[in-house]
């Protein structure tokens, strides 16, 4: 038990409002007072009273506050904080105090012996007071000393007067500082000019802007915590050298734009202004082969020339993937600025482990198998023009392949039609560089079908480099993960409500089987990053591709669809219901019965698991399960484009052909010149 005794002026001596913190142990109390030099002769009497009195009487002393603490709690001493000084001031102070002994020897060089009375302690104290000040305060103090001079001699401690050279030696002031601010003092100025501070500020602002840009194009946002992760094995020192090199290149345009901060300041800016910007400690995500091979070569060699070349190669690779990101951002911004003509969407899946049901915040209960939860999968579509995120949740009863992607694109497009009342002429689709789901002949044929059926005039399907695909939709997933950290989702309805009104995925069609008879053979489509489907002047649908956004479009000889499939695809029955281990989930629910917030959630699980078991065993029930929400949307989406304000119906087709011919690549032919026969001069 800790006792606070406040002493006033009338009782003992003035403590100026200070409170001594004592323990209930008399021995410790006496020891504390013996160490305190401020106590006078009256205190021993009080100590004797406290030590000899019983505990009840000790608590009756006026102005005593009792706090709950253990008997073994030590005496709490209020530590006086040292004055906070900046890091650079500490460095300058160390330099100033380091050579005091040498300065004491140099003081005898003065013919007037100005410093004969100065001791080592006096010089150390004066330097400490001077160099622990901020830069502005040092300048102001120096200017005041200049104004206090008498007969060109400075006044120091105890009224002693010293010459200018001894004053500089005493405080270890260099010539530049002395004469610069001596002139300013003679000009009548009383503070440091703002130019120096502005230069530092501009350099800092430039470093912050550079790091923001670098983070924007090079870092991947983690969907679970919002951290911005730079590539595996990125080095801060290399990043700083890149920053300096890019700033040096700006010297040609502007000197102010080329201001740079020191390496220590760069790291401090990173730490304080970009706490979320981190370097991957492990390579947890898929990575492109280029990054892996270059990093391994860097680990193998110590040759500085070879390492520099490898770093240049990595820089070229990063610039290329950054160019693809910029191209994606350009299309995204185009849809936001002109939502009447362009639609931009990005489709991706969320990490499955965070939405398993039932979801409880905190650690798992002991004895619960983490693999016996109901596994869910979330597929998201971010519409940039509408600034909306459509989420679709399934329980892994469907395969995560092209069928899932094509059905979700149709559902998301239909939602956009309901919100806008029309469809845009151009659709930009950004997808993950995955052959199973997105980069395959079925999705390519589906994009061409959207153009053939006049749902869109133009469809672009784009991908980023493998290992550099984390984008803005992952930032949206990160916000959902933050919600799941703070809230429970005990049932499927609670999960859908927590995910901003997400929909449970039902009513899918087998579009793959519907398209396959109409597809031409396609090869080597895994390398290009961009595909474009549109109609030419003759209203024939054409397919174009290019390796990256800087290359020209290449035409294919044939379209990917040789005909339009007839009718509509059949309903897709969930093929993976047999993989759902309902019995294991039921045991898990029974173990966590008392973790639920009420009996209603527990009863919901029992009914839901019975229903899933029935769907799994009964084909008719499975058909009813798959039919829920099923609607073939292609006929509804046809011819829903917004009428163009500048119609081209009255313009002759040959004018469009003339414009197209301007883009033709003309062949330049060179052939060997035949040697000319020389004419013989006739003989005279």
ZIGIRA-V58376 format. One record per pair of residues at least 6 apart in sequence whose C-alpha atoms are under 8 Angstrom apart, sorted by sequence separation. I is the first residue (numbers start at 1). J is the second residue. If there is no record, write none. Layout:
# ZIGIRA-V58376
I J
I J
This chain:
# ZIGIRA-V58376
7 13
8 14
9 15
22 28
23 29
33 39
107 113
148 154
149 155
155 161
156 162
168 174
184 190
221 227
222 228
251 257
301 307
335 341
364 370
382 388
383 389
398 404
417 423
432 438
433 439
450 456
451 457
463 469
489 495
496 502
535 541
536 542
546 552
596 602
615 621
616 622
7 14
8 15
22 29
107 114
108 115
131 138
148 155
154 161
155 162
221 228
222 229
250 257
251 258
270 277
335 342
382 389
416 423
431 438
451 458
496 503
534 541
535 542
546 553
614 621
615 622
7 15
8 16
50 58
107 115
108 116
130 138
146 154
153 161
154 162
220 228
221 229
250 258
334 342
335 343
381 389
382 390
451 459
496 504
533 541
534 542
545 553
546 554
8 17
107 116
145 154
153 162
154 163
219 228
220 229
249 258
298 307
335 344
380 389
381 390
450 459
489 498
533 542
534 543
544 553
545 554
593 602
7 17
22 32
33 43
145 155
153 163
154 164
168 178
219 229
220 230
247 257
248 258
380 390
381 391
533 543
544 554
545 555
615 625
6 17
152 163
153 164
181 192
219 230
247 258
380 391
448 459
532 543
533 544
544 555
545 556
6 18
7 19
152 164
218 230
219 231
247 259
298 310
332 344
379 391
380 392
447 459
531 543
532 544
543 555
544 556
6 19
154 167
215 228
218 231
247 260
297 310
331 344
332 345
378 391
379 392
531 544
532 545
542 555
543 556
589 602
5 19
6 20
378 392
379 393
447 461
484 498
531 545
542 556
4 19
5 20
215 230
358 373
378 393
483 498
530 545
531 546
543 558
4 20
5 21
104 120
244 260
294 310
357 373
358 374
377 393
378 394
392 408
529 545
530 546
542 558
543 559
589 605
4 21
5 22
30 47
356 373
357 374
376 393
377 394
528 545
529 546
530 547
542 559
543 560
3 21
4 22
29 47
356 374
357 375
376 394
377 395
528 546
529 547
530 548
541 559
2 21
3 22
101 120
294 313
356 375
357 376
376 395
377 396
480 499
528 547
529 548
530 549
2 22
3 23
100 120
294 314
355 375
356 376
375 395
376 396
527 547
528 548
529 549
586 606
2 23
3 24
355 376
374 395
375 396
1 23
2 24
353 375
355 377
390 412
1 24
100 123
240 263
291 314
352 375
353 376
586 609
26 50
100 124
352 376
26 51
352 377
240 266
351 377
352 378
13 40
97 124
290 317
350 377
351 378
582 609
349 377
350 378
381 409
349 378
350 379
427 456
12 42
97 127
349 379
350 380
386 416
426 456
429 459
431 461
433 463
582 612
12 43
96 127
97 128
236 267
348 379
349 380
381 412
425 456
426 457
427 458
428 459
429 460
430 461
431 462
432 463
433 464
582 613
347 379
348 380
405 437
423 455
424 456
425 457
426 458
427 459
428 460
429 461
430 462
431 463
432 464
433 465
210 243
347 380
348 381
404 437
405 438
423 456
425 458
426 459
427 460
428 461
429 462
430 463
431 464
433 466
93 127
347 381
402 436
403 437
426 460
428 462
93 128
96 131
346 381
347 382
401 436
402 437
146 182
207 243
345 381
346 382
400 436
401 437
402 438
433 469
345 382
346 383
400 437
401 438
406 443
432 469
93 131
143 181
147 185
345 383
402 440
405 443
522 560
578 616
92 131
93 132
142 181
143 182
146 185
344 383
345 384
520 559
521 560
577 616
343 383
344 384
402 442
406 446
520 560
90 131
130 171
143 184
343 384
344 385
402 443
519 560
520 561
89 131
90 132
139 181
143 185
343 385
519 561
520 562
89 132
127 170
342 385
518 561
519 562
89 133
126 170
127 171
518 562
519 563
89 134
126 171
127 172
234 279
518 563
144 190
233 279
234 280
339 385
518 564
24 71
28 75
85 132
114 161
115 162
123 170
143 190
230 277
232 279
233 280
338 385
339 386
518 565
85 133
86 134
114 162
123 171
143 191
228 276
229 277
230 278
231 279
232 280
233 281
336 384
337 385
517 565
574 622
85 134
114 163
227 276
228 277
229 278
230 279
231 280
232 281
335 384
336 385
573 622
23 73
140 190
226 276
227 277
228 278
229 279
230 280
232 282
335 385
336 386
515 565
573 623
23 74
115 166
140 191
206 257
227 278
229 280
232 283
333 384
514 565
23 75
114 166
139 191
140 192
332 384
574 626
22 75
139 192
206 259
207 260
332 385
573 626
21 75
22 76
202 256
206 260
207 261
514 568
572 626
21 76
136 191
203 258
514 569
571 626
21 77
110 166
136 192
203 259
204 260
513 569
514 570
571 627
6 63
202 259
203 260
204 261
5 63
6 64
203 261
219 277
511 569
4 63
5 64
107 166
207 266
211 270
510 569
511 570
571 630
4 64
5 65
199 259
509 569
510 570
3 64
4 65
200 261
208 269
509 570
510 571
3 65
4 66
107 169
207 269
215 277
233 295
509 571
510 572
3 66
508 571
509 572
2 66
3 67
465 529
507 571
508 572
568 632
1 66
2 67
204 269
208 273
464 529
507 572
508 573
1 67
2 68
103 169
463 529
1 68
2 69
103 170
462 529
463 530
1 69
462 530
1 70
446 515
461 530
462 531
1 71
442 512
445 515
460 530
461 531
460 531
461 532
1 73
460 532
442 515
459 532
460 533
442 516
445 519
458 532
459 533
96 171
458 533
459 534
96 172
458 534
457 534
458 535
441 519
457 535
343 424
441 522
342 424
343 425
345 427
347 429
451 533
341 424
342 425
343 426
344 427
345 428
346 429
347 430
348 431
451 534
340 424
341 425
342 426
343 427
344 428
345 429
346 430
347 431
348 432
451 535
339 424
341 426
342 427
343 428
344 429
345 430
346 431
347 432
440 525
448 533
342 428
344 430
439 525
440 526
447 533
448 534
389 476
439 526
452 541
451 541
382 473
435 526
381 473
380 473
448 541
448 543
331 428
218 318
407 508
328 430
407 509
393 496
218 322
404 508
407 511
217 322
403 508
406 511
403 509
490 596
403 510
217 325
391 499
403 511
217 326
393 502
403 512
392 502
393 503
394 504
402 512
491 601
391 502
392 503
393 504
394 505
490 601
390 502
391 503
392 504
393 505
394 506
448 560
449 561
392 505
448 561
491 604
491 605
445 560
449 564
444 560
445 561
537 653
508 626
441 560
506 625
507 626
537 656
506 626
507 627
537 657
506 627
507 628
509 630
506 628
507 629
508 630
361 484
362 485
506 629
507 630
509 632
350 474
361 485
506 630
507 631
348 473
361 486
347 473
361 487
223 350
346 473
350 477
354 481
360 487
361 488
223 351
360 488
355 484
359 488
360 489
354 484
359 489
360 490
358 489
359 490
357 489
358 490
357 490
358 491
357 491
357 492
325 464
324 464
355 495
324 465
321 464
321 465
321 468
399 574
398 574
399 575
288 465
397 574
398 575
399 576
288 466
397 575
398 576
287 466
288 467
397 576
398 577
286 466
287 467
288 468
396 576
397 577
286 467
287 468
396 577
285 467
397 579
455 637
397 580
455 638
454 638
455 639
453 638
454 639
455 640
456 641
455 641
374 580
372 581
373 584
374 585
372 584
373 585
372 585
373 588
372 588
425 641
423 640
424 641
425 642
422 640
423 641
424 642
369 588
414 633
422 641
423 642
368 588
417 637
422 642
327 549
411 633
368 591
410 633
414 637
324 548
410 634
324 549
323 549
220 468
222 470
220 469
221 470
226 475
220 470
221 471
220 471
221 472
223 474
222 474
223 475
226 478
221 474
222 475
223 476
224 477
225 478
226 479
221 475
223 477
224 478
223 478
224 479
222 478
223 479
225 481
224 481
225 482
223 481
224 482
341 642
340 642
